[in-house]
Amino acid sequence: QVQLVESGGGLVQAGGSLRLSCVASGSIFSINGMGWYRQAPGKQRELVAGITRGGWPNYADSVKGRFTISRDNAKNTVYLQMNSLKPEDTAVYYCAADRLMSAVVAGTPGYWGQGTQVTVSS
């Protein structure tokens, strides 16, 4: 089993920045892919960004150039640096992890965090 704990959410004005963190614990040796999803009220959960153990990232088109995903394998932590935030970025952000990066990208990771709220005011 793997446990994921997110932190760093909050309220920020449009144009501001936040950094989310997700710490993994448990059977982390099995984890290759990690990523961030978000779900806004009334909308489906969507992939924001993913990253492999080797550091290869991928991003949703809506966040390219504004968000940066990174990973510190020594700390078992994945980060999401969010800059130039917009009101439409408001959502609950979830950390995801799986042995397979493809599962993270497909929205079927084996492990999810509890989520952290990000609210961007206009």
PyMOL CGO cylinders between C-alpha atoms (Angstrom):
from pymol import cmd
from pymol.cgo import CYLINDER

trace = [
    CYLINDER, 0.00, 0.00, 0.00, 0.98, 3.57, -0.70, 0.3, 1, 1, 1, 1, 1, 1,
    CYLINDER, 0.98, 3.57, -0.70, -0.30, 6.62, 1.16, 0.3, 1, 1, 1, 1, 1, 1,
    CYLINDER, -0.30, 6.62, 1.16, -0.30, 10.07, -0.44, 0.3, 1, 1, 1, 1, 1, 1,
    CYLINDER, -0.30, 10.07, -0.44, -0.66, 13.27, 1.56, 0.3, 1, 1, 1, 1, 1, 1,
    CYLINDER, -0.66, 13.27, 1.56, -1.07, 16.61, -0.20, 0.3, 1, 1, 1, 1, 1, 1,
    CYLINDER, -1.07, 16.61, -0.20, -0.43, 20.07, 1.19, 0.3, 1, 1, 1, 1, 1, 1,
    CYLINDER, -0.43, 20.07, 1.19, -0.05, 23.63, -0.01, 0.3, 1, 1, 1, 1, 1, 1,
    CYLINDER, -0.05, 23.63, -0.01, -3.52, 24.52, -1.20, 0.3, 1, 1, 1, 1, 1, 1,
    CYLINDER, -3.52, 24.52, -1.20, -5.23, 27.75, -0.27, 0.3, 1, 1, 1, 1, 1, 1,
    CYLINDER, -5.23, 27.75, -0.27, -6.79, 30.98, -1.45, 0.3, 1, 1, 1, 1, 1, 1,
    CYLINDER, -6.79, 30.98, -1.45, -4.87, 33.20, -3.85, 0.3, 1, 1, 1, 1, 1, 1,
    CYLINDER, -4.87, 33.20, -3.85, -5.69, 36.11, -6.11, 0.3, 1, 1, 1, 1, 1, 1,
    CYLINDER, -5.69, 36.11, -6.11, -5.61, 35.76, -9.87, 0.3, 1, 1, 1, 1, 1, 1,
    CYLINDER, -5.61, 35.76, -9.87, -2.07, 36.07, -11.14, 0.3, 1, 1, 1, 1, 1, 1,
    CYLINDER, -2.07, 36.07, -11.14, -0.64, 34.67, -7.94, 0.3, 1, 1, 1, 1, 1, 1,
    CYLINDER, -0.64, 34.67, -7.94, 1.27, 31.48, -7.23, 0.3, 1, 1, 1, 1, 1, 1,
    CYLINDER, 1.27, 31.48, -7.23, 0.98, 28.39, -5.08, 0.3, 1, 1, 1, 1, 1, 1,
    CYLINDER, 0.98, 28.39, -5.08, 3.10, 25.28, -4.65, 0.3, 1, 1, 1, 1, 1, 1,
    CYLINDER, 3.10, 25.28, -4.65, 1.48, 21.96, -3.89, 0.3, 1, 1, 1, 1, 1, 1,
    CYLINDER, 1.48, 21.96, -3.89, 3.38, 19.08, -2.33, 0.3, 1, 1, 1, 1, 1, 1,
    CYLINDER, 3.38, 19.08, -2.33, 2.53, 15.39, -2.14, 0.3, 1, 1, 1, 1, 1, 1,
    CYLINDER, 2.53, 15.39, -2.14, 4.48, 13.06, 0.11, 0.3, 1, 1, 1, 1, 1, 1,
    CYLINDER, 4.48, 13.06, 0.11, 4.30, 9.34, -0.56, 0.3, 1, 1, 1, 1, 1, 1,
    CYLINDER, 4.30, 9.34, -0.56, 4.81, 6.69, 2.09, 0.3, 1, 1, 1, 1, 1, 1,
    CYLINDER, 4.81, 6.69, 2.09, 4.46, 2.93, 2.32, 0.3, 1, 1, 1, 1, 1, 1,
    CYLINDER, 4.46, 2.93, 2.32, 5.47, 0.64, -0.52, 0.3, 1, 1, 1, 1, 1, 1,
    CYLINDER, 5.47, 0.64, -0.52, 6.93, 3.46, -2.55, 0.3, 1, 1, 1, 1, 1, 1,
    CYLINDER, 6.93, 3.46, -2.55, 9.55, 1.30, -4.25, 0.3, 1, 1, 1, 1, 1, 1,
    CYLINDER, 9.55, 1.30, -4.25, 6.78, 0.18, -6.61, 0.3, 1, 1, 1, 1, 1, 1,
    CYLINDER, 6.78, 0.18, -6.61, 5.88, 3.68, -7.73, 0.3, 1, 1, 1, 1, 1, 1,
    CYLINDER, 5.88, 3.68, -7.73, 7.05, 5.00, -11.09, 0.3, 1, 1, 1, 1, 1, 1,
    CYLINDER, 7.05, 5.00, -11.09, 4.38, 7.44, -12.17, 0.3, 1, 1, 1, 1, 1, 1,
    CYLINDER, 4.38, 7.44, -12.17, 3.09, 10.31, -10.07, 0.3, 1, 1, 1, 1, 1, 1,
    CYLINDER, 3.09, 10.31, -10.07, 0.89, 13.20, -10.98, 0.3, 1, 1, 1, 1, 1, 1,
    CYLINDER, 0.89, 13.20, -10.98, -1.71, 15.78, -10.15, 0.3, 1, 1, 1, 1, 1, 1,
    CYLINDER, -1.71, 15.78, -10.15, -5.38, 15.81, -11.05, 0.3, 1, 1, 1, 1, 1, 1,
    CYLINDER, -5.38, 15.81, -11.05, -8.01, 18.41, -10.31, 0.3, 1, 1, 1, 1, 1, 1,
    CYLINDER, -8.01, 18.41, -10.31, -11.75, 18.44, -10.03, 0.3, 1, 1, 1, 1, 1, 1,
    CYLINDER, -11.75, 18.44, -10.03, -13.85, 21.58, -10.12, 0.3, 1, 1, 1, 1, 1, 1,
    CYLINDER, -13.85, 21.58, -10.12, -17.47, 21.60, -8.91, 0.3, 1, 1, 1, 1, 1, 1,
    CYLINDER, -17.47, 21.60, -8.91, -19.73, 19.94, -11.43, 0.3, 1, 1, 1, 1, 1, 1,
    CYLINDER, -19.73, 19.94, -11.43, -16.86, 18.84, -13.63, 0.3, 1, 1, 1, 1, 1, 1,
    CYLINDER, -16.86, 18.84, -13.63, -14.97, 15.63, -14.19, 0.3, 1, 1, 1, 1, 1, 1,
    CYLINDER, -14.97, 15.63, -14.19, -11.60, 15.03, -12.64, 0.3, 1, 1, 1, 1, 1, 1,
    CYLINDER, -11.60, 15.03, -12.64, -8.87, 15.95, -15.14, 0.3, 1, 1, 1, 1, 1, 1,
    CYLINDER, -8.87, 15.95, -15.14, -5.15, 15.37, -15.41, 0.3, 1, 1, 1, 1, 1, 1,
    CYLINDER, -5.15, 15.37, -15.41, -3.07, 18.46, -14.72, 0.3, 1, 1, 1, 1, 1, 1,
    CYLINDER, -3.07, 18.46, -14.72, 0.44, 17.04, -14.94, 0.3, 1, 1, 1, 1, 1, 1,
    CYLINDER, 0.44, 17.04, -14.94, 2.35, 13.80, -14.54, 0.3, 1, 1, 1, 1, 1, 1,
    CYLINDER, 2.35, 13.80, -14.54, 5.96, 12.85, -14.05, 0.3, 1, 1, 1, 1, 1, 1,
    CYLINDER, 5.96, 12.85, -14.05, 7.95, 9.64, -14.17, 0.3, 1, 1, 1, 1, 1, 1,
    CYLINDER, 7.95, 9.64, -14.17, 10.55, 8.52, -11.65, 0.3, 1, 1, 1, 1, 1, 1,
    CYLINDER, 10.55, 8.52, -11.65, 13.14, 9.64, -14.16, 0.3, 1, 1, 1, 1, 1, 1,
    CYLINDER, 13.14, 9.64, -14.16, 11.69, 13.13, -14.24, 0.3, 1, 1, 1, 1, 1, 1,
    CYLINDER, 11.69, 13.13, -14.24, 9.90, 13.14, -17.59, 0.3, 1, 1, 1, 1, 1, 1,
    CYLINDER, 9.90, 13.14, -17.59, 6.90, 15.48, -17.28, 0.3, 1, 1, 1, 1, 1, 1,
    CYLINDER, 6.90, 15.48, -17.28, 3.72, 15.93, -19.24, 0.3, 1, 1, 1, 1, 1, 1,
    CYLINDER, 3.72, 15.93, -19.24, 1.09, 18.63, -18.90, 0.3, 1, 1, 1, 1, 1, 1,
    CYLINDER, 1.09, 18.63, -18.90, -2.47, 19.41, -19.80, 0.3, 1, 1, 1, 1, 1, 1,
    CYLINDER, -2.47, 19.41, -19.80, -2.63, 22.06, -22.50, 0.3, 1, 1, 1, 1, 1, 1,
    CYLINDER, -2.63, 22.06, -22.50, -4.52, 24.37, -20.14, 0.3, 1, 1, 1, 1, 1, 1,
    CYLINDER, -4.52, 24.37, -20.14, -1.57, 24.64, -17.75, 0.3, 1, 1, 1, 1, 1, 1,
    CYLINDER, -1.57, 24.64, -17.75, 1.45, 24.50, -20.07, 0.3, 1, 1, 1, 1, 1, 1,
    CYLINDER, 1.45, 24.50, -20.07, 3.77, 27.41, -19.47, 0.3, 1, 1, 1, 1, 1, 1,
    CYLINDER, 3.77, 27.41, -19.47, 2.16, 28.20, -16.10, 0.3, 1, 1, 1, 1, 1, 1,
    CYLINDER, 2.16, 28.20, -16.10, 2.53, 25.04, -14.01, 0.3, 1, 1, 1, 1, 1, 1,
    CYLINDER, 2.53, 25.04, -14.01, 5.66, 23.00, -13.37, 0.3, 1, 1, 1, 1, 1, 1,
    CYLINDER, 5.66, 23.00, -13.37, 5.72, 19.49, -11.94, 0.3, 1, 1, 1, 1, 1, 1,
    CYLINDER, 5.72, 19.49, -11.94, 8.85, 18.19, -10.25, 0.3, 1, 1, 1, 1, 1, 1,
    CYLINDER, 8.85, 18.19, -10.25, 9.84, 15.24, -8.14, 0.3, 1, 1, 1, 1, 1, 1,
    CYLINDER, 9.84, 15.24, -8.14, 12.34, 14.57, -5.37, 0.3, 1, 1, 1, 1, 1, 1,
    CYLINDER, 12.34, 14.57, -5.37, 12.76, 10.80, -5.20, 0.3, 1, 1, 1, 1, 1, 1,
    CYLINDER, 12.76, 10.80, -5.20, 14.95, 11.04, -2.09, 0.3, 1, 1, 1, 1, 1, 1,
    CYLINDER, 14.95, 11.04, -2.09, 12.06, 12.72, -0.26, 0.3, 1, 1, 1, 1, 1, 1,
    CYLINDER, 12.06, 12.72, -0.26, 9.35, 10.67, -1.97, 0.3, 1, 1, 1, 1, 1, 1,
    CYLINDER, 9.35, 10.67, -1.97, 7.68, 13.94, -2.86, 0.3, 1, 1, 1, 1, 1, 1,
    CYLINDER, 7.68, 13.94, -2.86, 6.14, 15.41, -5.99, 0.3, 1, 1, 1, 1, 1, 1,
    CYLINDER, 6.14, 15.41, -5.99, 5.52, 19.13, -6.34, 0.3, 1, 1, 1, 1, 1, 1,
    CYLINDER, 5.52, 19.13, -6.34, 3.29, 21.29, -8.49, 0.3, 1, 1, 1, 1, 1, 1,
    CYLINDER, 3.29, 21.29, -8.49, 4.40, 24.88, -8.85, 0.3, 1, 1, 1, 1, 1, 1,
    CYLINDER, 4.40, 24.88, -8.85, 1.46, 26.91, -10.09, 0.3, 1, 1, 1, 1, 1, 1,
    CYLINDER, 1.46, 26.91, -10.09, 2.08, 30.39, -11.43, 0.3, 1, 1, 1, 1, 1, 1,
    CYLINDER, 2.08, 30.39, -11.43, -0.16, 32.94, -13.14, 0.3, 1, 1, 1, 1, 1, 1,
    CYLINDER, -0.16, 32.94, -13.14, -3.18, 31.33, -11.55, 0.3, 1, 1, 1, 1, 1, 1,
    CYLINDER, -3.18, 31.33, -11.55, -6.60, 31.95, -13.03, 0.3, 1, 1, 1, 1, 1, 1,
    CYLINDER, -6.60, 31.95, -13.03, -10.06, 31.66, -11.49, 0.3, 1, 1, 1, 1, 1, 1,
    CYLINDER, -10.06, 31.66, -11.49, -10.67, 28.64, -13.72, 0.3, 1, 1, 1, 1, 1, 1,
    CYLINDER, -10.67, 28.64, -13.72, -7.84, 26.84, -11.90, 0.3, 1, 1, 1, 1, 1, 1,
    CYLINDER, -7.84, 26.84, -11.90, -10.08, 26.70, -8.84, 0.3, 1, 1, 1, 1, 1, 1,
    CYLINDER, -10.08, 26.70, -8.84, -10.56, 23.04, -7.92, 0.3, 1, 1, 1, 1, 1, 1,
    CYLINDER, -10.56, 23.04, -7.92, -9.65, 20.31, -5.51, 0.3, 1, 1, 1, 1, 1, 1,
    CYLINDER, -9.65, 20.31, -5.51, -6.23, 19.04, -6.51, 0.3, 1, 1, 1, 1, 1, 1,
    CYLINDER, -6.23, 19.04, -6.51, -5.44, 15.37, -6.03, 0.3, 1, 1, 1, 1, 1, 1,
    CYLINDER, -5.44, 15.37, -6.03, -2.11, 13.59, -6.01, 0.3, 1, 1, 1, 1, 1, 1,
    CYLINDER, -2.11, 13.59, -6.01, -1.99, 10.29, -7.89, 0.3, 1, 1, 1, 1, 1, 1,
    CYLINDER, -1.99, 10.29, -7.89, 0.56, 7.48, -8.06, 0.3, 1, 1, 1, 1, 1, 1,
    CYLINDER, 0.56, 7.48, -8.06, 0.99, 4.11, -9.73, 0.3, 1, 1, 1, 1, 1, 1,
    CYLINDER, 0.99, 4.11, -9.73, 3.58, 1.59, -10.77, 0.3, 1, 1, 1, 1, 1, 1,
    CYLINDER, 3.58, 1.59, -10.77, 2.74, 2.52, -14.36, 0.3, 1, 1, 1, 1, 1, 1,
    CYLINDER, 2.74, 2.52, -14.36, 2.95, 6.07, -15.68, 0.3, 1, 1, 1, 1, 1, 1,
    CYLINDER, 2.95, 6.07, -15.68, 0.35, 5.10, -18.27, 0.3, 1, 1, 1, 1, 1, 1,
    CYLINDER, 0.35, 5.10, -18.27, -2.15, 4.41, -15.48, 0.3, 1, 1, 1, 1, 1, 1,
    CYLINDER, -2.15, 4.41, -15.48, -1.56, 7.85, -14.01, 0.3, 1, 1, 1, 1, 1, 1,
    CYLINDER, -1.56, 7.85, -14.01, -2.11, 9.50, -17.40, 0.3, 1, 1, 1, 1, 1, 1,
    CYLINDER, -2.11, 9.50, -17.40, -5.19, 7.38, -18.08, 0.3, 1, 1, 1, 1, 1, 1,
    CYLINDER, -5.19, 7.38, -18.08, -6.83, 8.40, -14.82, 0.3, 1, 1, 1, 1, 1, 1,
    CYLINDER, -6.83, 8.40, -14.82, -6.68, 4.94, -13.29, 0.3, 1, 1, 1, 1, 1, 1,
    CYLINDER, -6.68, 4.94, -13.29, -3.84, 5.17, -10.79, 0.3, 1, 1, 1, 1, 1, 1,
    CYLINDER, -3.84, 5.17, -10.79, -3.78, 2.71, -7.96, 0.3, 1, 1, 1, 1, 1, 1,
    CYLINDER, -3.78, 2.71, -7.96, -3.40, 5.41, -5.33, 0.3, 1, 1, 1, 1, 1, 1,
    CYLINDER, -3.40, 5.41, -5.33, -5.02, 8.77, -4.70, 0.3, 1, 1, 1, 1, 1, 1,
    CYLINDER, -5.02, 8.77, -4.70, -4.48, 11.41, -2.08, 0.3, 1, 1, 1, 1, 1, 1,
    CYLINDER, -4.48, 11.41, -2.08, -7.32, 13.06, -0.16, 0.3, 1, 1, 1, 1, 1, 1,
    CYLINDER, -7.32, 13.06, -0.16, -7.08, 16.30, -2.11, 0.3, 1, 1, 1, 1, 1, 1,
    CYLINDER, -7.08, 16.30, -2.11, -6.27, 19.90, -1.32, 0.3, 1, 1, 1, 1, 1, 1,
    CYLINDER, -6.27, 19.90, -1.32, -8.46, 22.88, -2.20, 0.3, 1, 1, 1, 1, 1, 1,
    CYLINDER, -8.46, 22.88, -2.20, -7.10, 25.62, -4.44, 0.3, 1, 1, 1, 1, 1, 1,
    CYLINDER, -7.10, 25.62, -4.44, -9.25, 28.72, -4.82, 0.3, 1, 1, 1, 1, 1, 1,
    CYLINDER, -9.25, 28.72, -4.82, -8.30, 31.56, -7.15, 0.3, 1, 1, 1, 1, 1, 1,
    CYLINDER, -8.30, 31.56, -7.15, -10.22, 34.77, -6.72, 0.3, 1, 1, 1, 1, 1, 1,
    CYLINDER, -10.22, 34.77, -6.72, -10.72, 37.27, -9.53, 0.3, 1, 1, 1, 1, 1, 1,
]
cmd.load_cgo(trace, "trace")
